[in-house]
Amino acid sequence: MIFLGIVLASGCQKESRMPQGAVPSALAEVPAARLNFRYEPDVPGPDIKEVKSQERSPAVQADFDQTRPQEILDKTLISPDQKHVLAVYHRATDIASEYRLDMYSGDAKLLRKITPDAMAVHFPDTIVWSPDSSAVAFVAMVRAGQDEAASPPVNPPVVGPANAPSDANTRQGNAGNANDVDAQTNSNATAPTPAPPTGILTLNTEQVYTCNSNGENTKALTQNEGLIYFYYIWSPDSSMLAALAATSREWQILQASADAKGEAFAPSGRLRVIEKNGRERRLDDAPTSVRPVWSPDSAKISEAFGTQVRVYDANGIAPTQAAIPLRNQLLISSQVYDRDQQRKLQAVNGSEEANATTSPSSNTEQAATTLPDEKSLVSFNPIVELEWTSDDILYFRTAYVKRMKNDADSVTSFARWHRLIFSYQAAAN
């Protein structure tokens, strides 16, 4: 076991949430700075439920076709309890990358417009229902209008096993459907359309907004002009959001650098936790492009920075933070992995005799006494993904990832899953 000895937060003298000498009944009671961890390299990947992209609701699509000829449905998101359907759409006159939201009932009746006409929803692939179906979180800002000189921001790519279809492709397909609608039939529709809401604060950079399951109470959770929020995720108990945020200047620099190299844009930001009442706390000053994850008990958040994993208390009077530097462990396990792959390759090529010059015993002895040179290890790569599957098990994936604008040129190699097993570190007497 190794104690998480690098504590990043202040106020650690007040870190304990338990009486002196008490033994925790669950890891949720253990501050991040009091966790042990055990590193297990090259394990089978976690059992992750595949999130299939939802097909557009046929009933909602029919409503658009019949009663909303000037509006084009891009996608629908059904609440986890199946009682509500969020419609993501745009008008034919809207500029690219700007969207609107309406809320439908489960039987495809339009309940309410969520976004004002002056608000533009961005990053539609990151819109997410809370696990308890009580709210929807999305990112929006002031609508740019029809000014052709306006330069809309680039949607951040989805970092994960699969990328969602691009907005451009979606819009081209939907525009064709809209053009086929019988205008005369639509003109006969008499169903009243709810008016869009008014009086909602809208800023000039992308902020996090929420509304309830009926499409009411649309509000800005964040109000930090100049910051762009992205990669936000609900806590399992639906009480908070973890999100990354970058300044608009940082965003522009990263985007320009990616464009110059022909790479797909991958934003990088600083981790924050945002409560439903709008209270916000920045958890780290270091930027990262890895999506944060919550512990299943909603007590902690984890993030990755290169070859380091950090764990943060999500709440509490004196929340703590701890860092787990894994560079040395990853160097050693990468050396073992590379040699194992080399032996397998030699065996396949009928070169088992040559393999005798590098015995497992000599490898182990060298790994135990000398750290290998990272430049000689093809499988030594940064952490690109996290999955917190149970309160005591955090999986992380290392890989070489290169995302290009031309997806055919993108590369992902040497993807390996590892995990950390957490336990309670008793206080020293």
N, C-alpha and C positions, 0 to 999 in steps of 0.2 A: 504494500500500500504506500502511496505517496501523498503527503499533505499538500493542499493547495497553498503554498507558502507565499506567493506573490499577491498581496492584497492591494487592490487599486483604490478602494474607497476610504474615505476618512471616517472617523468616529468608530473605529473597530472596537474600542473599549466598551461600546454599548451594543455590540453586534448580537449578543445572545438574546433569543426570544424565549428562553426557557429558564426556570429557576436553577440556581447553582446546583450542580450535581445531578440534575434530572436527566433521564435518558429519553430521547425523542421517540415518539411512537410512529412518526413518519418523517421522510426527508423534507417535507414541506416546512417542518419546524426548524430545520437546520439551516443556518445562514450559509451563504455561498462560501464565505471564508473559512467555514468549519467542515468542509467536505473533504473526504479522502477520495482518491481515484486509483483505479487499476487500468493500465493500458493493455488492450488486446489487439494485436495487429492482424491484418489480412483475415478477417472473419467473413462469413457469408453476409450478404447485404440484408438490411432490415426488411421485414414484411410490410411493405408500404401499399396501402390501398390505392389502386390506380384511379386517379381523378380523370374521368373521361370528359371530354369537352361536350357540353350539353348541346343537343340539337335545338334549333329554334322551336319554340312552342308553336305547333300548327295553328292552334286556336288564336293565339296572339298575332301570328303572321296573317291569318285571315282577317282579323280586325283592321290591321294596317292596310291590307289590300282593298278592303271594302269601304273603309271610312276615312283613311288617312293617305290620300294619293300623293301628297307633297312631302311625305315623311317616309324614310326607309329604315326598316328594322335591321339592325346589325347582329344582335344576339339577345338571348333571354337567359336569365339566371333564376332558377327555381329555388325557393327557400328550402332548407333542410327538412322542414315539416310538411313541404309540398302545398302549403296553403296560400302562398303568394308567388307572383312571377314578376321579376324586375325586367323591364324592357329597356335595352340600350339601343338608341337610334339616332339618326341625324336627318336634317332637312336637306333637300336637294341643293339649297343655296348655301349650306354651311361649308366652311373650309375643312380640309382634311385634318384628321386627328382631333376634331372637336365633336363631342357627343352630348346627348340629352338623355334624361332618365324619366320613366313613368313607372308607376306601380299598378299591376293588375292583380285581381283576385285569382284564386286557383282555377276558377272556371272561365278565365280570360275576360273578365269585365274590368274596364278601365276604372281604377279607384281614384287616382290622384296623380297630378304632375309633380315631380320631385324637384326638378331644377328650374330656376327662373330663366327667362329668355336671355338675360345678360350673363349667364354662367355657362361655361364650357367644361364638360367632364373630359378628363384626359386619362390615358393609360387604362383603357377599358378591360384589358386582360387581367388587371389586378383588383377589380371590383370584387368584394367578397361579403357574403352573408356571415353574420355571427353564428356560432354553432347552435345557439338556442333559438335561432330564427327571429329574434326580436329586433334586429337592426341590420342595416347594410352600411358598409364603409366604402367610400370612393374618394378620388382625388379630383379637384376642380379648381378653376381660376376664372378670371374675367374673360368673356368671349372676345376673340380677336376681331370678329366681324368679317366683312367681305373684302377687306383691304388686301389686294394682291401682293402688296409689298411686305405684308406680315410674314414672319418666319416662325411657323408653329414648331414647338419642341418635338424631338423625336421620342417616340414611345420607347421605354426601356424594354429590352428583350426579356423573355421569361427564362430565368436560369433554372434548369432542371432537366430531367430525362427527355422531355419533349417540349418543343416550342409551339406556341399557339399560332394559327394562321395569321398572316400579316393583315393589318387594317386595310391596306390598299386592295388586296385580293378580295377581302370580304365585301368591301364597298362596290367593287366592280360587279361582283356576282349579284348583289342585292339591287343595284341600280337597274340591271336588266329586268329583274322581276317587277320593279316599280313601274318601268316603262310599259309593261304589258297590261297594266291595270286599266279597266274600262272606265274612262273618265266620266262618262254619262251615268254609269251605275253609281259611282262614288258621289256624284253630285246630288243623288236622291237620298243619301244617308241623312237621317235626322237625329241620330244619337247625340246628346249634348256632350261637349268636351270640357272637362274641368279647366279652370284658369290656372296658369302657373303661379307658384308662390311668389311673394314679394317680401322685401325687407330683409333679405339674407345677405350677410356680409360676404363680399367676394373680393379676393385680393388679386394682385398681379402675378403671383407665382402659385404653383400647385400646392394646395393645402388639403388636409384630410377633413372630409365631411361625413356625417352620418345622418340617416333618417330611420324612423321606425318601420315596422313591417307593413303598416298601412300607407307608407309614403308620406307620413306627417313628420313635423318637427325637424325639418332639414336644418342643420346647423354646422358651423365650422368648428371642429374640435381644435384645430391649430390656427393660429393667427399671427404667423411669423413672416411678414413680408420679406421677400428676398430668398427664402428657403424653398426648396422643392422637395416634397415628400414622395416616397415611393417604397415598394416592397414592404407593405404593411400587412400584419397578420394578427387576427384576433387571439386572445388567450382562450384556452379551452372552456373557461367558465364564462366567457363573453363579457367580462368586465373591463378589459383594457385592450389596447393595441400596442404592438411593438412595430416600429417603423424605422427606415433609414431616411436621412435627410441630407441634402447637399445645398450649398449656396448656388445661386444661379450662375455666378462666375465660375465656380468649380465645374458645374455641369457643362458650360460652354467650352471650357478648356479641354475636358475629357472628350467631348463630342468632336471638337476640331481635330484632336489627336487621332481619334479613331477614323475619321473621314480621310485624313492624310495617309493612313496606312491601309485603307480599304477594309478596315475591320468593322464588325457590327458593334454598335455603341453599347457599352456596359457601364451603367452609372455606378458611382461609388459614394457612399454617404456615411454619416455618423448615427449610431444607434440611439433611439429614444423610446421611452414608454409613455403612452398617452392614455389617460383615464377617460371614462365617458363624460365626466364633468369638465373636461378640457385641461385638467392639470397635466403638465408635461414635465418629464425629467430626462435630461440627456445622460445616457449611461456611459458613453465613452467619447473621447476626443479623437480617436483614430478612425480613419475611413476604411470601409470595406465594401465589397460588392457581393458578399455572400448573404443569402437571406437568413434572417434570424429565426430561431425556433423557440417555442415555449415548452417547459416541462409539462407533462400531462396534468399535474396538480395545480398548474397556473401560478406556482410560487416563484419560478425562476425563468430567466431568459438566457439563451446561449447564442454566442456569435463567434465567428472564426476570423482570424487575421493571419494570413500566411500559414505558418505551421503552429499557430497558437490558438487554443480554444479558451474563451472567457465565459464566465458564468456570473450572472447578476441577480440579486434579489429584486423581485418585481415590486415589492411593497414593504411595509414595515416602518417603524419609527426611525430606525437607523440602518437602512439597507446597506449591505456589503457587496463587494465584487471580488472576484478572484481570477487569476490567470493560470492556465495550465500550459507551460511551454513544452512542446512535443518534438522540437527539432531533433534532439539527440535520439529519442526513441524511434522517430521516423527514419533517421539515417541508418540506424542499426537494422531495423526491420526491412528497409529498402535494400540494404546490402544482402540480407538473407533471401529476400524475394528475387533480386536480380540473379543471384547464383543458382537459385532453384530453377528459375526459368531457363538459365543457360544449360543446366544439366538436362532438363527436359528436351531442349532443342538438340543437344548433342545425342541424346538417346534416340530421338526421332531420326537423326541423320546417321545413325549407326556408329557414333563416335564415343561409345561408353568407355572405351579404354582411356581416351583422353581425359575423361571426367575424373579418373582416379587421381590426377595431380592436384585436385582441389577437393579434399575430403571434408565432410560435414564437421568433423571434430576440429580441424584447423580453422575452419570458418568461424565456428563458435568462439574459439579462443581469441582470434583476431578481433572479432566484433566486441568482445568483452573488455579488451584492453586498449583498443584504438578506434577512434571515430573515423569512419571512411570519408573520403573526399566527395562532397555532394556532386561535383562535376562529373564524377565517374559513374554515377547511379542514374539510370534512365527512369527508374520508377519513383525517385524522390521528387515529389511535387507538392504544391500547396493544397490546403483544404478548400474544396469548392462547394461542399454541400453538407448540411447537418440534418439529422433526424433524431428527435428525442422520443423514443418509443415507449418507455416506461420511466417512472420517477427515478430509477437508479441506473438506467442504461441510455447513454447518448452515443449514437452512431455518427461517424463523420467519414466523408469520402475524399480521398486525394486523387488528383488527376491532372494531366496536362490538357488544357482546354484552350483552343484558339477558335474564336468565332469570327467569321468573315461575312461581309455583305453578300457575297456570292456563297450561299450555304453549301454548295458543292465543294468549296475550298475549306470548309470548317473541319477542325480536327479535335477529337477527344481520344486520348490514349492513356494507358497505364492507370485506368480507373480501379481503385482499390478501396474497400470498406474496412474501417477499423472501429473500435468502440472503447468507450470509457465506462467503467463500472464504478458508481458512486456509493459511498458509505459514510457513516458519521465519524468525525474526528473528535474524540473526547477531549475536553479541556485539560490542559496540564495542571497538575496539582501544585 
